């Protein structure tokens, strides 16, 4: 048991490191305005908005990931691959953020950004299947399992719709993504 726990702790620590690197890469994309004025800074609002949403998104994903990993009793090959898929999807965030920012929130980059959110949520569902659905009933009640599954599937659908909507109305698509983040601010479910 000690060996299994140590392995899951290493998997969690590795994941924490990846999240830290992603936040660092995200901030490295920020560039100061060319002119030394507040107006020039304000003109970069798409960049700052993109960065703020992405930073919040990474923080929420990390918090929820950390919450799920506490249910890991053994680092099975399946868990490790699902975890790598999840980290891969999150690693696309700096690219999609930079593209969205330099395009000044153009439709296709915002749609791609929402699609990355979709992919992150899809891989999160795989982690739920592996960790929550396999956990003993005395650790995670059937009600909590249902709520977690429902929340994940509904937000997955919203991210998918946001990607399509963003092709015509990019700010609305981005707003839909932000609204979905709200339901993940608290990693657990109410009453769990």
C-alpha positions as CSV (number, residue, x, y, z in Angstrom):
1,X,0.0,0.0,0.0
2,X,2.8,2.4,0.9
3,X,4.4,1.8,-2.5
4,X,1.1,2.4,-4.4
5,X,0.6,5.6,-2.4
6,X,4.1,6.8,-3.1
7,X,3.5,6.2,-6.9
8,X,0.3,8.2,-6.9
9,X,1.9,11.0,-5.0
10,X,4.7,11.1,-7.6
11,X,2.1,11.2,-10.4
12,X,0.3,14.0,-8.6
13,X,3.6,15.9,-8.1
14,X,4.5,15.5,-11.7
15,X,1.1,16.9,-12.7
16,X,1.6,19.8,-10.4
17,X,4.9,20.5,-12.1
18,X,3.3,20.5,-15.5
19,X,0.6,23.0,-14.4
20,X,3.3,25.3,-13.0
21,X,5.2,25.2,-16.2
22,X,2.0,25.9,-18.2
23,X,1.3,29.0,-16.1
24,X,4.9,30.1,-16.6
25,X,4.7,29.6,-20.4
26,X,1.4,31.5,-20.4
27,X,2.9,34.6,-18.8
28,X,5.9,34.5,-21.1
29,X,3.6,35.4,-24.0
30,X,2.7,38.7,-22.4
31,X,4.4,41.6,-24.0
32,X,4.4,45.3,-22.9
33,X,3.0,47.9,-25.2
34,X,5.4,49.7,-27.5
35,X,4.3,53.1,-26.3
36,X,4.7,54.2,-22.6
37,X,1.1,55.2,-22.1
38,X,-1.9,53.8,-20.3
39,X,-3.9,54.1,-23.6
40,X,-1.4,51.8,-25.3
41,X,-1.8,49.4,-22.4
42,X,-5.6,49.5,-22.7
43,X,-5.4,48.8,-26.4
44,X,-4.0,45.4,-25.4
45,X,-7.2,44.4,-23.7
46,X,-7.7,41.2,-25.8
47,X,-4.3,40.0,-24.7
48,X,-5.0,40.7,-21.0
49,X,-8.5,39.2,-21.2
50,X,-7.1,36.1,-22.9
51,X,-4.4,35.8,-20.3
52,X,-6.8,36.3,-17.3
53,X,-9.3,33.7,-18.6
54,X,-6.5,31.2,-19.3
55,X,-4.8,31.7,-16.0
56,X,-8.2,31.2,-14.2
57,X,-8.9,28.2,-16.4
58,X,-5.5,26.6,-15.5
59,X,-6.1,27.3,-11.8
60,X,-9.5,25.7,-11.9
61,X,-8.3,22.7,-13.9
62,X,-5.4,22.2,-11.4
63,X,-7.7,22.5,-8.4
64,X,-10.1,20.0,-9.8
65,X,-7.3,17.7,-10.9
66,X,-5.8,17.8,-7.4
67,X,-9.2,17.0,-6.0
68,X,-9.6,14.0,-8.2
69,X,-6.1,12.7,-7.6
70,X,-6.9,12.2,-3.9
71,X,-9.0,9.3,-4.9
72,X,-6.1,7.5,-6.6
73,X,-5.0,4.5,-4.7
74,X,-2.7,3.1,-7.4
75,X,-1.1,4.6,-10.4
76,X,-2.4,2.1,-13.0
77,X,-1.3,2.3,-16.6
78,X,-4.8,3.5,-17.5
79,X,-4.7,6.3,-14.9
80,X,-1.3,7.4,-16.1
81,X,-2.4,7.5,-19.8
82,X,-5.6,9.4,-18.9
83,X,-3.6,11.8,-16.8
84,X,-1.1,12.3,-19.7
85,X,-4.0,12.9,-22.1
86,X,-5.4,15.5,-19.7
87,X,-2.1,17.2,-19.3
88,X,-1.6,17.2,-23.1
89,X,-5.0,18.9,-23.6
90,X,-4.2,21.6,-20.9
91,X,-0.8,22.1,-22.6
92,X,-2.6,23.4,-25.7
93,X,-3.9,26.4,-23.7
94,X,-0.8,28.7,-24.1
95,X,-0.9,28.2,-27.8
96,X,-4.7,28.8,-28.1
97,X,-4.4,31.8,-25.7
98,X,-1.6,33.4,-27.7
99,X,-3.4,32.9,-31.0
100,X,-6.7,34.3,-29.6
101,X,-4.8,37.3,-28.2
102,X,-2.8,38.3,-31.3
103,X,-5.9,37.9,-33.4
104,X,-7.8,40.3,-31.1
105,X,-10.5,37.7,-30.4
106,X,-11.1,36.7,-34.1
107,X,-13.7,34.0,-34.6
108,X,-11.5,31.0,-35.6
109,X,-8.9,31.5,-32.8
110,X,-11.7,31.8,-30.2
111,X,-13.4,28.7,-31.6
112,X,-10.1,26.9,-31.3
113,X,-9.8,28.1,-27.7
114,X,-13.2,26.8,-26.9
115,X,-12.3,23.5,-28.6
116,X,-9.3,23.2,-26.3
117,X,-11.7,23.7,-23.3
118,X,-13.8,20.9,-24.8
119,X,-10.8,18.7,-25.0
120,X,-9.7,19.4,-21.5
121,X,-13.1,18.7,-20.2
122,X,-13.3,15.4,-22.2
123,X,-10.1,14.2,-20.7
124,X,-11.3,15.2,-17.3
125,X,-14.3,12.9,-17.8
126,X,-11.8,10.1,-18.4
127,X,-10.2,10.8,-15.1
128,X,-13.6,10.8,-13.4
129,X,-14.3,7.4,-14.9
130,X,-11.0,6.1,-13.7
131,X,-11.0,7.6,-10.2
132,X,-14.5,8.4,-9.1
133,X,-16.5,5.7,-10.8
134,X,-14.0,3.0,-9.5
135,X,-13.9,4.4,-5.9
136,X,-15.7,2.4,-3.3
137,X,-19.3,3.6,-2.5
138,X,-18.3,4.5,1.0
139,X,-15.8,7.0,-0.4
140,X,-18.0,8.5,-3.1
141,X,-21.7,8.3,-2.9
142,X,-23.8,7.4,-5.9
143,X,-25.4,10.9,-5.7
144,X,-21.9,12.6,-5.9
145,X,-20.9,10.4,-8.8
146,X,-24.1,11.3,-10.7
147,X,-23.6,15.0,-10.1
148,X,-20.0,14.9,-11.1
149,X,-20.8,13.0,-14.3
150,X,-23.8,15.3,-15.1
151,X,-21.8,18.5,-14.5
152,X,-18.9,17.2,-16.7
153,X,-21.2,16.2,-19.6
154,X,-23.3,19.4,-19.5
155,X,-20.2,21.6,-19.5
156,X,-18.6,19.4,-22.3
157,X,-21.7,20.2,-24.4
158,X,-21.5,23.9,-23.6
159,X,-17.8,24.0,-24.6
160,X,-18.7,22.3,-27.9
161,X,-21.6,24.8,-28.5
162,X,-19.3,27.6,-27.5
163,X,-16.7,26.6,-30.2
164,X,-19.4,26.6,-32.9
165,X,-21.0,29.9,-31.6
166,X,-17.5,31.5,-31.5
167,X,-17.3,31.1,-35.3
168,X,-20.0,33.7,-35.7
169,X,-20.0,35.5,-32.3
170,X,-16.5,35.2,-30.8
171,X,-17.2,37.2,-27.6
172,X,-20.3,35.2,-26.9
173,X,-18.4,31.9,-27.4
174,X,-15.7,33.2,-25.0
175,X,-18.4,34.3,-22.5
176,X,-20.0,30.8,-22.7
177,X,-16.6,29.3,-21.8
178,X,-16.2,31.6,-18.8
179,X,-19.7,30.7,-17.6
180,X,-18.8,27.0,-17.7
181,X,-15.7,27.7,-15.5
182,X,-18.0,28.9,-12.7
183,X,-19.4,25.4,-12.0
184,X,-15.9,24.2,-11.4
185,X,-14.8,26.8,-8.9
186,X,-15.5,24.4,-6.1
187,X,-14.0,21.0,-7.1
188,X,-16.3,18.9,-5.0
189,X,-20.0,18.8,-5.4
190,X,-22.4,20.5,-2.9
191,X,-23.1,18.2,0.1
192,X,-20.2,15.8,-0.6
